[in-house]
């Protein structure tokens, strides 16, 4: 089995059904990475990002690679470069913070880069749902979905 899907171009996601399937796949991935497990007795959720981050070195590399896949798929969906840069900024912040032992693992509970990036992707794919959100394409996205 080859990984040719990683190197296909944007033309693969032209149909509405392909774009919808890609978005649903990315939503599931972001949920699994950031929010799959609710911490009992709290409103906090954690996902594979926080769990893999416990594995020294390789865990953070793996989570960054998975986040990179999400960004690459956003590019395939036609997201503009400036928006891709915002998404990369979220992953870079997550990766840098996660590299700090213990503090980084705790930060993964609060900084959910993949969920943030899915909100950014939704802004691009559903502009009618976020009218006047006030979020500029030139600024990094730091909050919950508007």
WODA-V661565 format. One record per residue. N is the residue number from 1. RES is the residue in three letters. SS is DSSP state (A for helix, B for strand, O for the rest). OMEGA is omega in whole degrees, -180 to 180 (NA if undefined). NEAR is the number of other C-alpha atoms within 10 Angstrom. Layout:
N|RES|SS|OMEGA|NEAR / N|RES|SS|OMEGA|NEAR
This chain:
1|UNK|O|-179|3 / 2|UNK|O|-179|5 / 3|UNK|O|-177|7 / 4|UNK|A|180|7 / 5|UNK|A|179|8 / 6|UNK|A|-173|10 / 7|UNK|A|177|8 / 8|UNK|O|-176|10 / 9|UNK|O|-174|12 / 10|UNK|A|-177|14 / 11|UNK|A|-177|10 / 12|UNK|A|-173|12 / 13|UNK|A|-178|17 / 14|UNK|O|-177|12 / 15|UNK|O|-179|10 / 16|UNK|A|-179|9 / 17|UNK|A|177|10 / 18|UNK|A|179|13 / 19|UNK|A|179|17 / 20|UNK|A|179|14 / 21|UNK|A|179|13 / 22|UNK|A|-180|18 / 23|UNK|A|178|20 / 24|UNK|A|178|12 / 25|UNK|A|-180|14 / 26|UNK|A|176|22 / 27|UNK|A|179|20 / 28|UNK|A|179|13 / 29|UNK|A|180|22 / 30|UNK|A|178|25 / 31|UNK|A|-180|20 / 32|UNK|A|-178|17 / 33|UNK|A|-171|24 / 34|UNK|A|-168|24 / 35|UNK|O|-172|22 / 36|UNK|O|-174|16 / 37|UNK|B|175|14 / 38|UNK|B|177|12 / 39|UNK|O|-176|12 / 40|UNK|O|178|8 / 41|UNK|O|-180|6 / 42|UNK|O|172|7 / 43|UNK|O|-179|7 / 44|UNK|O|174|12 / 45|UNK|B|175|18 / 46|UNK|B|179|20 / 47|UNK|O|-178|20 / 48|UNK|A|179|20 / 49|UNK|A|-180|29 / 50|UNK|A|-179|26 / 51|UNK|A|180|16 / 52|UNK|A|178|18 / 53|UNK|O|177|25 / 54|UNK|O|178|17 / 55|UNK|O|-176|12 / 56|UNK|O|175|11 / 57|UNK|O|-173|11 / 58|UNK|A|-180|12 / 59|UNK|A|180|19 / 60|UNK|A|176|24 / 61|UNK|A|-179|16 / 62|UNK|A|-178|15 / 63|UNK|A|177|23 / 64|UNK|A|178|21 / 65|UNK|A|179|13 / 66|UNK|A|177|17 / 67|UNK|A|177|25 / 68|UNK|A|177|17 / 69|UNK|A|179|15 / 70|UNK|A|179|24 / 71|UNK|A|179|24 / 72|UNK|A|178|16 / 73|UNK|A|176|21 / 74|UNK|A|177|25 / 75|UNK|A|179|17 / 76|UNK|A|178|18 / 77|UNK|O|175|23 / 78|UNK|O|179|16 / 79|UNK|O|-179|18 / 80|UNK|O|-178|12 / 81|UNK|A|-179|11 / 82|UNK|A|179|14 / 83|UNK|A|176|24 / 84|UNK|A|179|20 / 85|UNK|A|176|16 / 86|UNK|A|-179|20 / 87|UNK|A|178|26 / 88|UNK|A|177|18 / 89|UNK|A|178|17 / 90|UNK|A|-180|22 / 91|UNK|A|178|24 / 92|UNK|A|178|16 / 93|UNK|A|179|13 / 94|UNK|A|-178|23 / 95|UNK|A|-180|20 / 96|UNK|A|180|11 / 97|UNK|A|-178|18 / 98|UNK|A|-180|25 / 99|UNK|O|179|18 / 100|UNK|O|-178|12 / 101|UNK|O|179|12 / 102|UNK|O|180|12 / 103|UNK|A|179|11 / 104|UNK|A|179|20 / 105|UNK|A|177|20 / 106|UNK|A|-179|15 / 107|UNK|A|179|15 / 108|UNK|A|177|23 / 109|UNK|A|-175|17 / 110|UNK|A|-177|13 / 111|UNK|O|-176|21 / 112|UNK|O|-174|25 / 113|UNK|A|-178|27 / 114|UNK|A|177|30 / 115|UNK|A|177|22 / 116|UNK|A|-179|22 / 117|UNK|A|175|28 / 118|UNK|A|175|22 / 119|UNK|A|177|19 / 120|UNK|A|178|23 / 121|UNK|A|178|26 / 122|UNK|A|177|16 / 123|UNK|A|-179|21 / 124|UNK|A|-175|19 / 125|UNK|A|-178|17 / 126|UNK|O|-177|11 / 127|UNK|A|-180|12 / 128|UNK|A|-179|9 / 129|UNK|A|-179|12 / 130|UNK|A|-179|14 / 131|UNK|O|176|11 / 132|UNK|O|-178|10 / 133|UNK|O|178|11 / 134|UNK|O|180|8 / 135|UNK|O|-179|15 / 136|UNK|O|177|11 / 137|UNK|O|-178|17 / 138|UNK|O|-179|10 / 139|UNK|O|178|12 / 140|UNK|O|-178|17 / 141|UNK|O|-175|20 / 142|UNK|O|-175|14 / 143|UNK|O|175|9 / 144|UNK|O|-179|9 / 145|UNK|O|-179|14 / 146|UNK|O|NA|12
